[in-house]
Amino acid sequence: MNITQELVIEHQLILTINQHILEITLQPSQVGSDKYFSIMNQYVSFIENFIDDYHHVKEEEFLFEALSLPGVLNTHLLISEMLCEHKAGRNALDLIKSGIRFSDYKEITQGVNDYFRVMSQHISKEEHILFSLAEKYLSNPIKQRVIEFYQDIEESKQKSMLWKKYVDFSEELTILLKQSCTIH
């Protein structure tokens, strides 16, 4: 019973979009001002609706809680670090939103760089440390409860529509970046 496989798949989408957005901040003039701000607003939506309200809910409200149960492991410091990194990501998001509000490319770029750095390191720690601990040390009954919680979240957030929306966004970014490379 694997309780982290779906989270890893979600991480791939997160990393891909984050990388694309980082590349766009390096060449905003290549996409044009209107398109740039439209993309940044879609990125904010992705962070708020997919990462925070969907993916991080699955981690924070049940996986991290399950790993913190008495007798499982002493993961409190690691869980605290993960939660601090989620908060650091939200702080970077605030910077991006402020940059959008004031049409400040530099502030947006700083926020995107901060978000990219924090989440890249964070995801690496989750996948290489935390998730393997979860798979190894959580009992099957607890794993089953985690899976049921994930299913509830996926149903309430309409996972298939949410997933399609942001896979399409990722594909749109891929096409845009390929087009901007051919402009050079």
PyMOL commands that set and color helices and strands:
alter all, ss='L'
color gray80, all
select helices_A, chain A and resi 5-26+28-31+33-67+76-101+105-137+140-156+159-183
alter helices_A, ss='H'
color red, helices_A
deselect
rebuild
show_as cartoon
